[in-house]
Structure formats: structure tokens, C-alpha cells
């Protein structure tokens, strides 16, 4: 496979460039963390983990050694203070630069990294429709959205081609991180490397051409599409973008030159090659639909019955009911016939005049009528599924650690009963 792959790359790279790229694939993988600044400041993060390195492109992101800092096992991960992501994969959404008033579609979103990062950039405002055709994979998006306390994401699991007329011309920004042959995963996954073939590349290219045509059609006038892959193959990268440019009125946006980026001679998009950029590898192109952007306006849709009990301080003014479940969202989504796995923040289940608050809501809120800040041992025991012998007034109580929300539990005045979701429980060191 190595010689075939080398020959394949030399169709658009020089021998020197190919040799550098192949040599870099023997290096160790790097790891990146996106900081959720609503929960933790950069200053606090660097104080806790002083040996991290700022990401060379992306704000509020750091490269770290997972052997020194196993961040996925940290209590701060459980609190939703950050999202772990491969360094190259954090660049596409950053370059797209979604704004607070945007309506965004992430077409192939699982496990949700680009949707999460886009939400951070939008300050948890606007609206992101995050899709994955696999319900199981879409559920992984939901888990990350809950942990991070994100409320401006609507998660769906659909073949978007069947919603072509519904989505056509709806979105200010579209993210298409297309399924690909995965050569940018060679360092992390030997099986992907062994499974690579030119036939696999061409098979994915056929799918990518269909996806990029659809993705472009979902844009409003003046909208921007970010196309990306984790493939080094020109057939899946520049050739797919060229296909769109030759079969539509799409306009290529030139990405600013950077010593960390590689641009082939036709200058269609950029490659993040591991010998230049500290990551596994990515291809990124930005494409604009001609015209001027029109801002989507929304009407508030409050349910006054519950308004006094719900923290809508971040500008969330749409209440949505599904059976007994109550959701809080930034806007009423004006897209019919698209049912969501998660639409905004799940506040909880309604039982008469009471709300049984959901874990998602506990990670979203900034205020609550009864708050207890736990020490590390109590927080650790609670995450492990244990109740706490702490006296407080009867009813719901927001548990925090270092002021960061952990969960909404329930007290009988003597014992705080554990309500931490069973699928999230774990033992921390």
C-alpha cells in the first residue's frame, strides 16, 4: 500500500513534498482541547495545566500531551469545561467564523466537534442544525451538547437529500465535513491505513460530489459553505470543490496564506499536512453563494406558565413541548417536518405544576434558587453515583464545583439524593 499511496500523492505533489508527508506519518499523534469559556477562562485553564501550548490558529484552544494531562478523565471534562478534538479538525469551523445571528447546518456532524466549536464561536446564540444519518452517532452529539451546556443546537438524524426542498436556501453557513477515505487518520488508525485504496478514494469522491451540490443548495444568497475532509487525496479535495465550481455559480473564497497551510498550484482550498501543521491532517475550502446575506428574524414564543421557573437569562425565549418534556431554545425553528433528537436545552419533564429538571439544563443555567458548592471529594462521590449527607432545604438544589454547575439534585433536608445520569457515572482519581 505504501508505494501505491506514494505514487498516488505524486499526481499533485513533488517527490520532496511526498517524502516529507510520508515521514511525518510516523510521528506521534497530537491532541487538542477546545475551551468552553462560559465555564472556564483561559487564565484558569493554563493555571491548572501549565504545560499546554496555544493552538497556532484557533482561539481558546490548546495542544497538550495526554500522557501528562489525561483531560478526558478530569472532573473539568465532566463539568463541560472543554471539548477534546484533533488539532487539524478544529480549523475548519474557526475559518468559517459563524456569527451570533447565523442559521447554520452541520451536515455530517457526529460526534459533534465542529457543531460544538461553532456554538462556542456563536456564544451559544443563533441556531445550529446538527445532523448525522446514524441515530447512534447523532446520540453522541447529544451527549456532548448536554455535557457542555449548549443550547443553540438542534440535533437531527436524517438523509438530508430527502429534505432537499425543506432545506433549500435556508442557511447562512453550511459545514460539510464529508465522509472520506481517511488518509488523515493513518497515524491514529492502522486499520484505516491498511484498508486504503484508489478505488476507495473514487467511491468516496462520487458521494462527496453529491453531498457538496446539496450542501451548496442549502445556502442562502451570500451564504458560505465550509467543505473539509481528513483525506490527502486531490480527488476528494480540490477535484470535488472544482466539480461544484464548474456546475454552479459558486465562488471560491481564498483562504489567507499561512506558513502552516499548503496550497496546491490551483490554490483551491488548503491542506494541513502533518509536516507543516501540528495535527493529523485536513483539507479545507470555503465557498460563497453570490448575493447579499439577509438576517433571519425570529419571534419570541414564551410559555408564561413556566417562565418564572426557567433561567432564560442568555436570551432563550422559545419554549417547546414534546409530550411531557419541556425544551428551551434560542428561536422557533422555521423548518417544518423535521423532528429533532434534541431541540435546544432539555429543561426537564413536566409533572403537574412541577418540573423534574434534566441534567442538560443543569449544565446550561447560570442561576438557581438553591446552590451548594461541593468540595472535590463530594463532587467525586456524586459523579460516581453516590448520595451526599449534606443538610440543606428541601427540594431541588444546584450542585457546583468551583462554581461550575455539576447537576441538579434533590434534597430531603438531610440527604442530597443522587440524580446524576447512570450512563455518565464514573470513578475519578
N, C-alpha and C positions, 0 to 999 in steps of 0.2 A: 504493500500500500504506500510506503514512504516514497518510493521512486515515482509511482503514478501521481501521487499528490504533488510532488515537486514539479513534475512535468506540467501538471495542470496549472499550477501557480505561475509558471513561466510564460503562460499565454498573455499575461499583462504586467508581470514584474520582472525586473532584471535578475540575473543569477545572484548578484550580491545581495539584493533585497530578499530573495527567496532563502538564501543561506542564513541571513540574519533572522528571518522569521522562523525558520525551522529550528535553529539553535535556541531561540527564545522559548520554544515549546517544551524544552527540557527543564526550564526554570521552575521554581516553586510557585504555586498559586498565591495570589494576594487576596486580602479580604477588606471589605469596606463597610462602614456604618453611616447611615443617614440619620441625623439627629432630629428628633421631634422637638423643636424649640418651644412649643407650647408647654412642654413638660420639663425640659431641662435646657439650661443655657449652655452655650459653647464654653464659657468660663468654668462652669461646674463640671462639665464633661471632661475637660482637659485636666482639671484638678484631680478627678477620680482616676483618669487613665492618661498619665503624663507622657507616655511613650508613643502615642498615636501621631500620625503625620497628616496634615491637612491634605485633602484631595486636591490635585493640581488644577482642576477645572470647576468642580461643583462646590457651591457654598454649603456650609453646615454639614459637611461630610468628611470622614477621616478614614485613612488606611491604617490597618492595625495587624498585629501578629496574634492570631487566635490562640497560639500556644501560651503567650504571655497573658492575653486577656480573652478568656472564653466568654465573650459577651452574651452569647446565646443562653448561657446558664446563669446570668446575672439577674438579681432582683430588679434591676432597672429595665431589663428586657421585658419582664412580666408587667412592669408598670407602664410600658408603652413609650419609653423614653427614646427609643431608636428602632430602626429597621436595618437588618443586615442584608447587604447586597454586594454583588460583584462590582469592582470599581468601574469597569467599562460600561456596565449596564445602567449606571447612574447618569451617564452623559446625555442620552437621547432626550429624556424628559426635561433636563435642565436647558438644553439648547432650544427646545420647543417653547419654553417660557410661558406657560399658560398664566392668564391673569384672573383676578378675583371675579370678574363678571362673565367669564367664559363658560360655555357649554362644551364639554369635552367627551369624546368617545375613545375608550381604550379597547381595541377590537379583540386582541388575543392576550388577555391581561394576566392570567394566573402565573405565579402566585400573588401578583398584585404590586410588585415593586414600582413599576412606572406609574400606576394609579396612585399609590401612596405618595411617591415623590411629587407628583403633580398636585395632589391635595396639599402637601406642605407648601409648595410654591404659591398656591391659591389661598393660603391662610385659612384653609378649611371652609372656604366660601365658594360661590358658584356651584356648578354641578358637574360631576363626572359619571358617565355611564360606563361601568367596567364589566366587560363581557369575557366569558370563556365558554367554549362549546361543551366542555366537560363539566357536569354538575359537581363532580368530586373536586376538580381543580378550582372551580368557582367558589366552593366552600372554603378553600384555603385563603382566598381573597377575603372572605367574610371574617375568618379568624383573625387575620392581620388588621383589618379595619376595626374590629372590636377592641383588640389589644391596644391599638394606637389612639383610640378615641376619636376616630374620623367620622364625620357626619355628612360630608358633601359627596358621598359616593353611593350610587345605585348599582347594585350587583345583579347581573342577569346571566343566564346560560342559554344561549340561542345560536342557531345557524343564522347569522345576520343577513345572508343572502335572501332568506325568506321574509325579511323585514325591509327589503330594499326601498319600497315605496314609502314606508313609515319613516325611515331614517334619512331619506334623500334630502340633502340641502339643510340639515338641521344643526350641524355642529360648527363651532368656531375653530376647534382644534380636534384632530384625529391622530391617535397613536396606533401605528401598525408595527408591532414587533413580531415580524412574520415567522411562522414555523420554517425551519431551515435544516440543512444537512449537519449543522452544528460543529464545524471545524474549530470554532472559537471555544469549544469545550474540551478540546483534546487534552489539555493539561490536567483537567479535573476528572475526566471520564475516559478511561482506556477503552471501554466498550464502544463508545461513540467513534473513537479513532479507528478501531478495528472494523467498524461497520460502514465506514465511508467508501463511497464510490462515485464516479462521474454520473452514473445512472440515477443515483440518489439525488445528486445535485440538480439534474434536469427534471426529475419528478417534482421536487420542491419548487423549482422555477415555474412550472406550469401552474401550481397552486398560488404562488406569490403573485403572478400576473393577474389572476382573477381577483385576488384579495386587494391589490393596490388600485385596480379600476373601481371596485366597490368603495374602498376607503375614500378615494377622491370624490366620488359622487355624494358621499355623506357630508361633505364640507359646504358651508355657506359661501357666498361670494366673499372674497377677502380672507377666507379661512386658510389654515396651514395644516399640512399633513407631515408628520414625522414618520419616516419609514426606516426600520432598522432590522438587522439580523445579527446573529452571532456566527456568521459564516465568512470565510475568507474568499469565497468563490465569486468572481466577477459576474458569473451567470446569475447568481442570486442577489447581487447587489446592484452595480451600475447598470447591468443589462435590464433588470426589472424596472428600475426608475426610467431608463431610456424608453422602454416599452410604453410607460404611462405618458411620457413627454411627447412621444410620436403619435399617440392615439387619443389625445385630449388637448385642451387649451392650457394645461398645467404649466406653471412657471417654476423653474428651479431656483431656489434661494441659495446663494453662495455662502457657505459657512466660512467664517473668518479663518485665515491661515493661522496655524499654530505649530510650533516645532514638534508637538506630541501627536499631531494628525498627519496621516499620509493621504495625499490626493493623487489619483492616477492621472494620466495625461489628459483625459477628457474632463477632469475636475467635476465629476458628478458625485457629490457627497464626499465623505471622509471615512477612512479606515483607522481604527485604533489597534494598531499592530502591537503585540507584546514587547517587541524590541524597541518601540518608541514610547508606548503608553503603559503605565503600571497597572495592567489588567489582563484579562484573558483574551480580549479581542472583540470588536464590534464594528459594524458598518452603519453609518447614519447619513440620511439625506433629508433635507427639508424642502417641501414643495408647497407652492401657494396657488390658490384658485383666484383668478383675476377678479377685480371688483373691490368694493369698499365694505368693510365689516359693519353690520348692523347689530347693535346690542340687543339681546333678548331681554324683554321686561317680564316680570312676574308679579302676580298679585298675592298678597298675604292670604292665608287660608287657615285662620286660627280656630281652635275649638275652645271657647272661653271657659267651658267647664273644667278643663284641665290646665289652663294657662297659669293659674296661681301655684300649681304644684310642680311645674316644669321649668327648669333653667333654660330660658331661650336667650340668654344674655349675649350670645355670639351672633345674633341676627337670624336665628332659625324660627321662622314664623309659619311653617306649614305643618299641620297635624294630619296624619294619615292613619286610618284604622284598617286593620286586616283581621277579621274575626275578633278575638279579644285583645289582639296586640295593638299597641299604640306606638307610632313612629313620629319622629321629629326631623324635619328636613329643611334645607335652605329654601327650596322652591317647590311648587307643584309642577311636576314634570309633564309638559305638554306633548307627550308621546303616547298615543293610545295603543292599547292591545299588547303592551309589553309588561308582563308581570315580573316582579323583582324578587330575587332571593333576599335582598336587603335594600331597603329604600331609606337612606338617611340613618338616623340613630334609633335603635330599638329602645324605647323608654321602658317598656315592660308590658305586663299583662294586666288587663282591667278586670277587677272583681268588685262589682257594685260601685261604691264611692272610693275605692282604694286602688292604687297602682302597686303591683308587685314588681319592683324595679329590676331591670335587667343589668347584667354585667357590662354590656356595651355602654349604657347610659352612665354608669359609674366612672368610666374612663373618659367620658366626654365632658362632664359637668365641671363648673368652676366654683359653684356654691352649693351648700346643703344646710339644712337647719340643725343637724347634729353631726359633729365631726370629731373623730378621735384619731390622733396621730400615733401610730404604733412604733415601738422600738423594733430593732431588726429581728430579735428572737420571736416576738409575737407575729410580726409580718411573715416570717419564715414558716411558723407553725400554721398560720392561716392559709397560706398558699399550699401547704401540704394537706389541707382539708380538715384541720382541727378547729374546734370552737375555742373561744377565749374567755377566761374567767376575769372579766373586766366589768365593773359596775358602771352603768350609765342609764339614762332614762329609757323607758320602754318604747319600742318601735324601731324604725329604720335608722341606721347610723352609717355615715360615710367613713370608711376606714382609709387612712392615708399613711404613707411612709415618706418622711422628709417633705411632707406637704403635698405629695403627689398621690392622686386617688388610686386606691387598690381595688376596692369593691364596696358595694352597699350591702351590709349585713343587717341582721335583725336581733334586737336585744330584748330579753325578758326582765331587764334591770340587773340581773346577776351574771348572766352568761350572754356573750355575743355568739349567736349561732352561725355556723359556717354556711355561706351561700356561694362560695367560690365554685365555678363550674367544674364538674368532675373531670371533663376532658382536658382541663388546664392545670389540674393539680400536679405538683411535683415537689421533690425534695431539693432544697437549695443547700449549699455548703454553709 
